[in-house]
């Protein structure tokens, strides 16, 4: 009984981690697409000056 439960718990945790990684990757790609490349470069240059 306990071994069956532990397998389900492990699968649930792995599923949650997989969903979190997918969600973060989607956010990152949206940021990259929405921003223009030159704008990102200018922001980095301003940050370096300070």
Secondary structure, 3 states (H helix, E strand, C coil): CHHHHHHHHHHHHHHHHHHHHHHHHHHHHHHHHHCCHHHHHHHHHHHHHC
